[in-house]
Amino acid sequence: MNIFVNGLEASVSTTRLGQILTELGYDNMVLVTAVNGNFVSTEKRDEFAIKDSDKIEVLAPMQGG
């Protein structure tokens, strides 16, 4: 399945957001995620279904000031 992650096309073999994050190397990281512009909480990622061509945004919080 082809999706877009942070604007870049990616090919993945699974359809659940949590599994996709693991497949792409984002496991065990503190992240904020959105699919097609809608926030997806950490608790919902494992059940959240992704479809072909969906746009996923993955953001890591940064410290600074």
Secondary structure, 3 states (H helix, E strand, C coil): CEEEECCEEEECCCCEHHHHHHHCCCCCCCCEEEECCEEECHHHCCCCECCCCCEEEEECCCCCC
